[in-house]
Amino acid sequence: MSGSERLAATRLQLFYARQVHALNCGDFDAYGRTFAPGARFVLAGRAQPLCGSDTIAAHSRTLARMRAADGAVQRHHVTMTAVLLGPHGALRARSATLIVTTGPYGMPQLTASTECEDLFEEDAGGLRISQRRVLPDGAPRPATV
């Protein structure tokens, strides 16, 4: 692994830790800021992508509210992140994400295993995702982001 790949891998680990902690703790404003204002979030099985950081955060907030009404909590675990350096320093990452849902006083259940591919942009605020594609394991593989 080159020095630039090592640096990118460290930056991505810190980025995903911040993003996932915000999502898992219900800080949807902070979670939304991890996406570029014009970000596109493609969810397999959804007819249209979510467009814009505010829309992405609102979607996650709504899903969390629905789970909370049932007494459930969901945790995202980003693993096996691969750094994909593109031309002109473009940064992409591909990760496996496990989603665990726990009902009230219940046992945790693995509710999703997905591949997540992100394309990043960088501004004064640091790294932000400009495009995300989430694909459940076993689904047909379209072209990359």
Protein Blocks (a to p, Z undefined) as FASTA:
>chain_A
ZZklmmmmmmmmmmmmmmmmmmmnopaklmmmmpcfkbccddehiabacedjklmmmmmm
mmmmmmmmnopacddddehiacdddehhiacdddddddddddehiacddfbdcddddddd
ddfkopadfbdcdddehiacdddZZ
